[in-house]
Amino acid sequence: MSVPQTSDATFADDVLASARPVLVDFTAPWCAPCKMMAPVFAQAAREQGTRVRFAKIDTDTAPGISQRYAIRSIPSLLLFRGGAEVDRAVGALDAARLRAWLSDRTL
């Protein structure tokens, strides 16, 4: 299962209008920590994709959303619920830390 991409044009429908919580990975193709995080994020999407939606956004091609949410470092994970950001984690997380972080916030 690949994680769907979102963009400036589709972010409102893909993320803000979702009935489920959405975890968005702000990333870029040139970012080494982002590349390390990609398989961990994909694994989490496979494991928890029924209760949380997962999406990726390329900060280079979606500067509007990146600015709107003050993305200063990548990877940045933002969790949205009911159309609002409820939490964020900055930096690459291993699978156990991502699982625990997400579990604590989506009970």
Buried (B, 14 or more C-beta within 10 A) or exposed (E): EEBEBBBBEBBEEBBEEBEEBBBBBBBBEEBEBBBEBBEBBBBBBEBBBEEBBBBBBBBEEBEEBBEEBEBEEBBBBBBBBEEEBEBBBBEBBEEEEBBEBBEEBBE
